[in-house]
Structures are given as C-alpha cells and as structure tokens.
Amino acid sequence: MSYKVQLLDEDIVFVTEEHETILEAALRQGHSLPYGCRNGICGSCKSKVVSGDVVYPDGTPEGLEENDIKQGYAFLCRAKANCDVVIKARTVETATVLRIRQFPCRVARCEKLNDDVMRLVLALPKTERLQFLAGQYINIILQDGKHRSFSLASPPDQDQNLELHIRHYNGGLFSEYAFKDLTEKTLLRIEGPLGQFTLQESDRPMIMIAGGTGFAPIKSLIEYSLKKNHKRSIQFYWGARTVFDLYLNEIAETWSNENEHIQYYPVLSKVDKLNDWTGKTGFVHDAVLKDHADLSGYDIYACGPPPMINAIVESFPKNGLDKDRLYSDSFEFAAN
C-alpha cells in the first residue's frame, strides 16, 4: 500500500510505501527535509500533520512530547503514513541552514578504482546521520588535528555510508596513508557538511565539468538530480589524462544512455598512438569552448584542479558566460 504525502507551501508531493517512514520516502525521492539523529530523539524532523494520520509501528518516539502530539506534530523519521497526508515541513535547499558537526566513523570499504584513485566508504554509527547537500564535502580530522578535505561522491539520501574518491599524491599526508596502511574497520573522525558547491535553482541548461577526482561531487550532483527527476539538460565533460583515469566511466555512460537530457563527453589530454580512442582530446575546458561558441544561456558547474578552474574562470566569460552562473570547486593539493 502506498500513500501520497504533500508538503504544504512547498508545492511538493511524493509517494511513501508502507515499509518506509515519511522521511525515508522523502529522501529516497530527492526531497531534503530537516533531520538529525533519525532515531526519534533530537526533534530536528518535527513537522505538523495538517491532514491525514500517521502511525508509529515501533512505538511513539522518545523525544516526542504529549503536548506535541495533541497539537498535531510528528517526528517524520519514525512516522509512517496511514493514509494520504498533508504536512507542513520546510525543505533544505541551502548549505547555510545545515549544522556542521563532527562524527566518529569506521572505514567500511577500501577499493582501488585504478592505480591512483581509491573509493573510500565511511560508515557512521547507527545512531548518526550526516545531512548534506549534493556537491558538499567533509573534512577527515587527523590525529594531530590537521584535516584533509574530500568531496562526497554519494547523493544526500546515502547519509550513513559516505563515499569519497581519494587520489594518491606522493607526499600527501592522508592519501599516502590511505593507499599504504588504511584498512577496513579503521576508526576515523570527520567534520561536515562543508562547502557551497551545490545545485542552484534555475531553468537554464547545465554544463558540468570534472577534472580527475572532481568527478566525485559531480557524481553527487547528477545522482541527486536524477532522484529529483529533474529534466534540465546536463552536458557532462570529464577531463582525464588517459582512458584509465576515467575510473568510473561506466557510471557516466549509464547516465547518458538511460537519460535523454544527459550527454557525456570524456576528454583525454594524453592519447597513445596505439590507443584506438576516437573521442575528444586536449584540455577539458578547451573542449567545452570548442563545442559552445556562446555560453550565455548556461549554468556551469566545474570541479577539479586549480589550473583547470583558473582556465575556465579566465576563458569562459569570453564566450559569453555570466560570471554569476559559474559555480566551481577547486581541489587544492596539501602536502605533509
């Protein structure tokens, strides 16, 4: 059995299935509602039920007071719809409203995607969730108090198992450790969410550009957009040295193959003569400029190393891009 949930004043309607809470249904379909513990204690998800009924199969949440129940309030992290319901709840659309917190976590997965890139999955405790927006990043806090920043590659509904893409740098304080000594079940400490590299409200088509592991936040943005069922045109350019550096190429190809509004253009800067590569070559920003003599109608999202971002900032306005429509995140390498 499924029911409709309408968010009053938000012009949002989504469907919840009988096995899931209202919050789980909202997050699954790309609607970011405020929440914290997801265990019925903190009250961050408290919202008013304007019409319809909700039930608590696992018992009334510990943090929900009797007076709140009388006034029609519910904890969406525990409440399940018992019919079609209308709820007064606000969505989270800007990074400024999210609280930055520190969490312990455990390494759940270490997987080398190629010789230089590792997929790292960090599992939060069962009682904790990291609420974040697509495109944001976290800090890994090291034992000496130093921190290293990594973009979240997972979409916001995956708030307990956080995916990071770690590039190996010689002399990199964390990356050297990650590639040589880090093992599953290792305990780490993180801080987040951080950053303003998030999707902006607009009807304009988007050009998304990634350099290397700049793919990570782009992946989060595109997967979030798909969950929201957005149909804005996305042209995704991924710049890499060789085909082996397109470390999750099959994911990007799937986006393009299964969604008419997404086009994927890998761009290689180093092509071996023995390689049968027939795609785009050169620097990724040059590939975009070659394809788009007029950028005035686009929103640009770019993430990668400083030289790539600097080249985009300098050259794209010459092709008509409004600087206010350029959203970027520059990956700075930090040595020991």
C-alpha positions as CSV (number, residue, x, y, z in Angstrom):
1,M,0.0,0.0,0.0
2,S,1.3,3.5,-0.9
3,Y,0.1,6.9,0.1
4,K,0.7,10.5,-1.1
5,V,2.5,13.0,1.1
6,Q,2.0,16.7,0.3
7,L,4.3,19.3,1.7
8,L,2.2,22.4,2.4
9,D,3.5,25.6,0.9
10,E,6.3,23.8,-0.9
11,D,4.4,22.5,-4.0
12,I,5.9,19.1,-3.4
13,V,4.1,15.7,-3.5
14,F,5.8,12.4,-3.1
15,V,4.7,8.8,-2.5
16,T,5.5,6.7,0.6
17,E,5.4,3.0,0.7
18,E,4.1,1.0,3.7
19,H,7.6,-0.2,4.7
20,E,9.2,3.2,5.0
21,T,8.9,6.3,7.1
22,I,7.9,9.6,5.6
23,L,11.4,10.9,6.0
24,E,12.9,7.8,4.2
25,A,10.4,8.3,1.4
26,A,11.2,12.0,1.0
27,L,15.0,11.4,0.9
28,R,14.6,8.5,-1.5
29,Q,12.9,10.8,-3.9
30,G,15.3,13.6,-3.5
31,H,13.5,15.9,-1.1
32,S,15.8,17.2,1.6
33,L,13.8,17.6,4.8
34,P,15.5,18.7,8.1
35,Y,16.6,15.8,10.3
36,G,19.3,14.8,12.7
37,C,19.5,11.5,14.6
38,R,16.8,9.6,12.7
39,N,16.1,7.8,15.9
40,G,13.1,9.8,17.3
41,I,15.1,11.7,19.8
42,C,16.6,15.0,18.6
43,G,13.4,16.5,17.2
44,S,15.0,18.1,14.1
45,C,12.4,16.4,11.8
46,K,9.4,17.5,13.9
47,S,6.7,18.7,11.5
48,K,2.9,19.4,11.7
49,V,0.4,17.0,10.2
50,V,-2.2,19.3,8.7
51,S,-4.5,16.5,7.5
52,G,-4.4,12.7,7.5
53,D,-3.0,10.3,10.0
54,V,0.4,8.9,10.8
55,V,1.4,5.9,12.9
56,Y,4.5,4.7,14.8
57,P,4.8,1.0,14.4
58,D,7.9,0.9,16.5
59,G,6.3,3.0,19.3
60,T,6.0,6.7,20.0
61,P,9.4,8.4,19.5
62,E,11.2,9.1,22.8
63,G,11.6,12.8,22.1
64,L,8.0,13.5,21.0
65,E,6.2,15.1,23.9
66,E,2.5,14.5,24.7
67,N,1.7,18.2,24.1
68,D,3.3,18.0,20.6
69,I,1.1,15.0,19.7
70,K,-2.0,16.9,20.8
71,Q,-1.0,19.8,18.6
72,G,-0.6,17.5,15.6
73,Y,3.2,17.3,15.4
74,A,5.0,14.2,14.2
75,F,8.6,13.0,14.0
76,L,9.0,12.2,10.3
77,C,12.0,10.0,11.0
78,R,9.7,7.5,12.7
79,A,6.2,8.3,11.4
80,K,4.6,6.2,8.7
81,A,1.6,7.4,6.7
82,N,-1.7,5.7,7.4
83,C,-3.5,7.4,4.5
84,D,-2.8,10.4,2.2
85,V,-1.3,13.2,4.4
86,V,-0.6,16.9,4.2
87,I,2.4,18.0,6.2
88,K,3.8,21.5,7.0
89,A,7.5,21.0,6.6
90,R,10.3,23.0,5.0
91,T,12.8,21.6,2.6
92,V,16.5,22.2,3.0
93,E,17.9,23.9,-0.2
94,T,20.9,25.9,1.0
95,A,24.0,24.8,2.8
96,T,23.8,27.6,5.3
97,V,21.0,26.0,7.2
98,L,22.8,22.7,7.8
99,R,24.6,22.3,11.1
100,I,28.3,21.4,10.9
101,R,29.1,18.6,13.2
102,Q,31.9,16.1,14.0
103,F,31.3,12.3,13.8
104,P,33.2,9.2,14.5
105,C,33.1,6.8,11.6
106,R,34.5,3.4,10.5
107,V,36.1,2.5,7.2
108,A,33.5,0.2,5.6
109,R,35.2,-0.2,2.2
110,C,38.6,0.5,0.5
111,E,38.6,-0.2,-3.2
112,K,41.2,0.9,-5.7
113,L,39.4,2.1,-8.8
114,N,42.8,2.4,-10.7
115,D,46.4,2.8,-9.7
116,D,45.9,6.4,-8.4
117,V,42.3,6.5,-7.2
118,M,40.6,4.8,-4.3
119,R,36.9,4.6,-3.4
120,L,36.6,5.0,0.4
121,V,33.3,4.3,2.1
122,L,32.9,5.6,5.6
123,A,30.1,4.2,7.8
124,L,28.7,6.4,10.6
125,P,27.3,4.9,13.8
126,K,23.8,3.6,13.6
127,T,22.5,6.5,15.7
128,E,24.1,9.2,13.5
129,R,23.4,10.6,10.1
130,L,25.1,13.3,8.1
131,Q,22.6,15.6,6.4
132,F,24.2,17.3,3.5
133,L,23.5,18.7,0.1
134,A,24.8,17.2,-3.2
135,G,28.2,18.7,-4.0
136,Q,29.4,19.4,-0.5
137,Y,32.5,18.0,1.2
138,I,33.7,16.7,4.6
139,N,37.0,17.1,6.5
140,I,38.8,14.0,7.7
141,I,40.4,15.0,11.0
142,L,43.8,13.5,11.6
143,Q,45.3,12.6,14.9
144,D,47.5,15.7,15.0
145,G,44.5,17.9,14.5
146,K,45.2,18.6,10.8
147,H,42.4,17.9,8.4
148,R,42.1,16.9,4.7
149,S,39.0,17.8,2.7
150,F,37.2,15.4,0.3
151,S,34.1,15.8,-1.7
152,L,31.2,13.5,-1.1
153,A,30.5,11.3,-4.1
154,S,27.3,9.9,-2.7
155,P,23.9,11.6,-3.1
156,P,22.3,13.0,0.0
157,D,19.9,10.1,0.7
158,Q,23.0,7.9,1.4
159,D,23.6,9.7,4.7
160,Q,25.1,6.9,6.7
161,N,27.6,5.4,4.3
162,L,29.6,8.2,2.8
163,E,31.5,7.6,-0.5
164,L,34.8,9.5,-1.1
165,H,37.2,9.3,-4.1
166,I,40.8,9.6,-2.9
167,R,43.6,10.4,-5.4
168,H,47.1,9.3,-4.4
169,Y,49.7,12.1,-4.2
170,N,53.3,11.5,-3.4
171,G,53.8,13.3,-0.1
172,G,50.1,13.6,0.5
173,L,49.5,13.3,4.2
174,F,46.3,11.4,4.1
175,S,46.5,9.9,0.6
176,E,49.8,8.2,1.4
177,Y,48.3,6.7,4.5
178,A,45.1,5.7,2.6
179,F,46.9,3.8,-0.1
180,K,49.5,2.1,2.1
181,D,48.1,1.5,5.5
182,L,44.4,2.2,5.7
183,T,42.2,-0.9,6.2
184,E,38.6,-1.7,6.7
185,K,37.2,-1.2,10.2
186,T,39.8,1.6,10.9
187,L,38.2,4.4,13.0
188,L,38.3,7.9,11.7
189,R,36.8,11.2,12.7
190,I,35.1,13.6,10.2
191,E,33.6,17.0,10.2
192,G,30.8,18.3,7.9
193,P,28.9,19.1,5.9
194,L,31.0,21.9,4.3
195,G,31.1,23.9,1.1
196,Q,28.8,25.9,-1.2
197,F,29.2,23.9,-4.4
198,T,25.6,22.9,-4.6
199,L,22.8,22.9,-7.3
200,Q,21.2,26.3,-7.8
201,E,17.6,26.9,-8.7
202,S,17.4,27.6,-12.4
203,D,15.7,26.6,-15.7
204,R,18.9,27.0,-17.7
205,P,20.7,24.0,-19.2
206,M,23.8,22.9,-17.3
207,I,27.4,22.1,-18.4
208,M,29.2,20.1,-15.7
209,I,33.0,19.8,-15.9
210,A,35.2,17.5,-13.9
211,G,38.9,17.2,-13.8
212,G,40.2,13.9,-12.3
213,T,38.6,13.2,-9.0
214,G,36.5,16.3,-9.4
215,F,34.1,13.6,-10.7
216,A,33.1,12.9,-7.1
217,P,30.9,16.0,-6.4
218,I,29.6,15.9,-10.0
219,K,28.5,12.4,-9.4
220,S,26.7,13.5,-6.2
221,L,25.0,16.4,-8.1
222,I,23.9,14.3,-11.1
223,E,22.6,11.4,-9.0
224,Y,20.7,13.8,-6.8
225,S,19.2,15.5,-9.9
226,L,18.1,12.1,-11.2
227,K,16.5,11.2,-7.9
228,K,14.6,14.6,-8.0
229,N,13.5,13.7,-11.6
230,H,14.9,17.0,-12.9
231,K,14.9,17.2,-16.6
232,R,17.3,20.2,-17.1
233,S,19.8,19.4,-19.8
234,I,23.1,18.3,-18.5
235,Q,26.2,18.1,-20.7
236,F,28.9,16.5,-18.6
237,Y,32.6,16.8,-19.7
238,W,35.1,14.7,-17.8
239,G,38.8,15.6,-18.3
240,A,41.4,13.0,-17.7
241,R,44.9,12.1,-18.9
242,T,44.2,8.6,-20.2
243,V,41.2,6.3,-20.6
244,F,42.3,4.5,-17.4
245,D,41.9,7.7,-15.4
246,L,38.2,7.7,-16.2
247,Y,37.9,5.5,-13.2
248,L,34.1,5.2,-13.1
249,N,33.5,5.7,-16.8
250,E,30.7,3.1,-16.9
251,I,28.6,5.1,-14.4
252,A,28.8,8.3,-16.6
253,E,28.0,6.2,-19.7
254,T,24.9,4.8,-17.9
255,W,23.6,8.3,-17.1
256,S,23.9,9.3,-20.7
257,N,22.5,6.0,-22.1
258,E,19.4,5.9,-19.8
259,N,18.5,9.7,-19.7
260,E,17.8,11.7,-22.8
261,H,18.6,15.0,-21.1
262,I,22.2,13.9,-20.1
263,Q,25.1,13.9,-22.6
264,Y,28.5,12.6,-21.5
265,Y,31.8,13.7,-23.2
266,P,35.1,12.2,-21.8
267,V,38.1,14.3,-22.8
268,L,41.6,12.8,-22.8
269,S,44.8,15.0,-22.7
270,K,47.2,12.2,-23.3
271,V,46.3,9.8,-26.1
272,D,48.7,7.0,-27.0
273,K,49.1,6.5,-30.8
274,L,48.4,2.8,-30.2
275,N,45.1,3.6,-28.5
276,D,42.0,3.5,-30.7
277,W,40.5,6.5,-28.8
278,T,38.1,8.4,-31.1
279,G,36.6,10.8,-28.5
280,K,37.5,14.4,-27.6
281,T,41.2,15.2,-26.8
282,G,43.1,18.1,-25.3
283,F,42.2,20.1,-22.2
284,V,38.7,19.7,-21.0
285,H,37.9,23.5,-20.9
286,D,39.0,23.8,-24.5
287,A,36.7,21.0,-25.5
288,V,33.8,22.9,-23.9
289,L,34.8,26.1,-25.7
290,K,35.1,24.3,-29.0
291,D,31.5,23.0,-28.6
292,H,30.0,26.2,-27.3
293,A,30.8,29.5,-29.0
294,D,28.0,31.1,-26.9
295,L,27.8,30.2,-23.2
296,S,25.4,33.0,-22.3
297,G,22.5,30.6,-21.7
298,Y,24.2,28.1,-19.5
299,D,24.9,27.4,-15.9
300,I,28.4,26.0,-15.4
301,Y,29.4,23.6,-12.6
302,A,33.1,22.8,-12.5
303,C,35.3,20.9,-10.1
304,G,38.9,19.9,-10.4
305,P,42.5,21.1,-10.0
306,P,43.3,24.8,-9.8
307,P,44.8,25.1,-13.3
308,M,41.5,23.8,-14.8
309,I,39.3,26.1,-12.7
310,N,41.6,29.1,-13.4
311,A,41.4,28.4,-17.2
312,I,37.6,28.2,-17.0
313,V,37.3,31.5,-15.0
314,E,39.5,33.3,-17.5
315,S,38.2,31.9,-20.8
316,F,34.5,31.2,-20.4
317,P,33.3,34.8,-20.0
318,K,34.9,35.5,-23.4
319,N,32.3,33.1,-24.8
320,G,29.5,35.0,-23.2
321,L,29.2,33.2,-19.8
322,D,27.8,35.4,-17.0
323,K,30.3,35.0,-14.2
324,D,27.5,34.7,-11.7
325,R,26.5,31.5,-13.5
326,L,29.8,29.8,-12.8
327,Y,29.8,27.6,-9.8
328,S,33.2,26.0,-9.0
329,D,35.2,24.0,-6.5
330,S,38.9,23.9,-6.8
331,F,40.8,20.9,-5.5
332,E,44.0,22.1,-3.7
333,F,46.7,19.5,-3.0
334,A,48.0,19.6,0.5
335,A,51.4,18.0,1.3
336,N,52.6,16.9,4.7
